[in-house]
Amino acid sequence: MKGFLQKLINICGISTFTTKFIILHIILAVLFFILYLFGIAEMPFTADITYMSTGIGILFLVGIGFSAMQRWKAVAWLADMLVFFGLLGTIIGAVIAFSGVDPEQVTNIDNIIPMISSLIYGIGIALYTTLVGSVGYIWLSFLHHLLNDEK
């Protein structure tokens, strides 16, 4: 693999960092496309009315931009923030889930279905924001450790 990278660098006249960066993000794009084909990639963004997953996704893209500029302190900070925003989304999702449950109305069968719907919806937000934040953290940390020469 190292010989292949060196040949690619010599042919294209680009740095080792740029070559690794491009290859890693081609892999990321292929993985995202596969998830998109199966209808999985857009689920966290379409199911979340709080737009927390979208905000986390934007922070993730900013982190990729900072990694392209090799601003590793900013990348590490943004990776940490992705986790915190994912946890914040978990709390918001839990609040949404439990705010729809009224203990006094549980005895009426007609009121149970909307409560269950609210529970499922809130738990979905909680899990999706945690997932998006965690995946973003893992990718940015991976970039930080693999591409950062300063270590």
Secondary structure, 3 states (H helix, E strand, C coil): CHHHHHHHHHHHCCCHHHHHHHHHHHHHHHHHHHHHHCCCCCHHHHCCCCCHHHHHHHHHHHHHHHHHCCCHHHHHHHHHHHHHHHHHHHHHHHHHHHHCCCHHHCCCHHHHHHHHHHHHHHHHHHHHHHHHHHHHHHHHHHHHHHHCCCC
